[in-house]
Amino acid sequence: MPEPSNVSRIAHNLGLATWFGGALFGQVALNPTISRISDRRERGRVLNESWGRFNAVTFATIAASILTWRVGGLREDAELRAPALTRVKNLLLGGAAVNGIASGILGARIAKEAPGEAPEGGTPVEAGTQPAPETPAKAAQAQRLISITGPSALSLLATVIALSAIIDSSAVKPRGILSRLFL
């Protein structure tokens, strides 16, 4: 099997780093701080615009991370180093992707629920994951779900990054019958 290219490794690592960094910023800084804006509709507009802009980047980083892992030769190389950890990384990477994509879809649903007279995306909110009393029911439900999918994606990604480091530092395991007998 040929060695995976440096381009694949770089794209994979940059994808994971950007995906994780954006999710971390949103969870720790943007979502809670949005409550400092006095107008609840303006909170929703700023929140929806911010996440909407970053979601375009997030979807690209999800694609880069998964494609380089699945077809860029990284998974096969990882199988030679740490087969069990590779299978765990597969599952966790898939779970992070599902949670990340779900968060983006839920965010778009929240933005669509803005009352008729509100500016585009101006759905009233208390904070990033907390509906306001006047938040429309569908948007409030989507916000409650995002309070689960966002942190879930973040914790899954942190674990994927840790597993990636462990896998990358592992030595290639012998594969043949003779090497298993003598090593």
C-alpha positions in Angstrom: 0.0 0.0 0.0 1.4 3.4 -0.9 2.1 5.9 1.9 -0.7 8.6 2.1 0.3 11.9 0.8 1.3 14.9 2.9 -1.5 16.8 1.2 -4.1 14.3 2.5 -2.6 14.5 6.0 -2.6 18.3 6.0 -6.1 18.6 4.6 -7.4 16.1 7.2 -5.7 17.8 10.1 -6.7 21.3 8.9 -10.3 20.1 8.4 -10.5 18.7 11.9 -8.8 21.7 13.5 -11.1 24.2 11.7 -14.2 22.1 12.4 -13.3 21.8 16.1 -12.1 25.4 16.5 -15.3 26.8 15.0 -17.5 24.5 17.2 -15.5 25.4 20.3 -15.8 29.2 19.6 -19.5 28.9 19.0 -20.2 26.9 22.2 -17.9 28.8 24.5 -18.0 32.4 23.1 -20.7 33.1 20.6 -23.7 31.3 21.9 -23.5 32.5 25.5 -22.3 36.0 24.7 -25.2 36.8 22.3 -27.4 37.4 25.3 -25.5 40.7 25.8 -27.4 42.2 22.9 -30.5 43.9 24.3 -32.9 43.2 21.4 -33.8 39.4 21.2 -34.6 39.6 17.5 -31.2 41.2 16.8 -29.6 38.4 18.9 -31.2 35.9 16.6 -30.2 37.7 13.5 -26.6 38.1 14.6 -26.5 34.4 15.8 -28.0 33.1 12.6 -25.8 35.2 10.3 -22.7 34.2 12.2 -23.4 30.5 12.2 -24.7 30.7 8.6 -21.4 32.1 7.5 -19.4 29.6 9.4 -21.5 26.6 8.4 -20.3 27.0 4.8 -16.8 26.5 6.1 -17.9 23.7 8.5 -19.5 21.7 5.7 -16.3 22.0 3.6 -14.1 20.9 6.6 -16.4 18.0 7.3 -16.0 16.9 3.7 -12.3 17.4 3.7 -11.9 15.5 7.0 -14.0 12.5 5.9 -12.8 12.4 2.3 -9.1 12.4 3.2 -9.8 9.8 5.9 -11.9 7.5 3.7 -10.3 7.9 0.2 -7.0 9.7 0.9 -5.3 6.6 2.2 -5.2 7.8 5.9 -7.6 5.1 7.1 -5.7 2.3 5.5 -2.5 3.6 7.0 -4.1 3.9 10.4 -5.4 0.3 10.1 -1.7 -0.8 9.8 -0.9 1.1 13.0 -3.8 0.7 15.3 -6.7 -1.3 13.9 -9.0 -1.1 16.9 -8.5 2.7 17.3 -9.1 3.1 13.6 -12.5 1.5 13.9 -13.3 3.7 16.9 -12.2 6.8 14.9 -14.4 5.8 12.0 -17.5 5.7 14.3 -16.7 8.9 16.1 -15.9 10.8 13.0 -19.2 9.7 11.5 -21.1 10.7 14.7 -19.4 14.1 14.7 -20.4 14.6 11.0 -24.0 13.7 11.8 -24.1 16.0 14.7 -22.4 18.9 12.8 -24.7 18.6 9.8 -27.8 18.3 12.1 -26.7 21.5 13.9 -26.4 23.3 10.6 -29.9 22.1 9.5 -31.4 23.0 12.8 -29.8 26.5 12.7 -31.3 27.1 9.2 -34.7 26.0 10.6 -34.4 28.6 13.4 -33.5 31.3 11.0 -36.6 30.5 8.8 -38.9 30.8 11.8 -38.4 34.6 12.2 -41.7 36.4 12.6 -43.0 38.2 9.5 -41.9 41.7 10.6 -38.5 40.6 11.9 -35.4 41.1 9.7 -34.1 38.0 7.9 -33.0 35.4 10.5 -34.3 37.6 13.3 -35.9 34.9 15.3 -36.0 36.1 18.9 -33.7 34.1 21.2 -32.4 34.4 24.8 -29.0 33.0 24.0 -27.5 30.7 21.3 -29.1 27.5 22.7 -31.9 29.1 24.8 -35.2 30.2 23.3 -36.8 33.4 24.5 -40.4 33.3 25.7 -41.5 34.7 22.2 -39.4 32.3 20.2 -41.7 30.4 17.8 -42.4 26.8 18.9 -40.5 25.1 16.0 -37.5 27.4 16.4 -37.5 26.8 20.2 -37.6 23.0 19.6 -34.7 23.3 17.1 -32.7 25.4 19.6 -33.2 22.8 22.3 -31.9 20.1 19.9 -28.9 22.3 19.0 -28.0 22.4 22.7 -27.5 18.6 22.4 -26.0 18.3 18.9 -23.5 21.2 19.2 -21.7 20.0 22.4 -22.0 16.3 21.1 -20.1 17.2 17.9 -17.5 19.1 19.9 -16.8 16.2 22.3 -16.7 13.7 19.5 -14.3 15.8 17.5 -12.0 16.2 20.6 -11.9 12.5 20.8 -11.3 12.0 17.1 -8.3 14.5 17.3 -6.9 12.6 20.3 -7.3 9.3 18.5 -5.6 10.7 15.4 -2.6 11.7 17.4 -2.3 8.3 19.1 -2.8 6.5 15.8 -0.2 8.7 14.0 2.4 8.0 16.7 1.8 4.2 16.7 4.3 2.0 14.9 3.1 -0.1 11.9 2.1 -3.6 13.2 3.5 -6.7 11.6 0.9 -8.3 9.3 2.2 -11.6 8.0 2.0 -15.1 9.7 5.7 -15.3 10.1 6.0 -11.8 11.6 3.2 -12.7 14.1 5.1 -15.8 15.1 8.5 -14.2 15.5 7.6 -10.6 16.7 
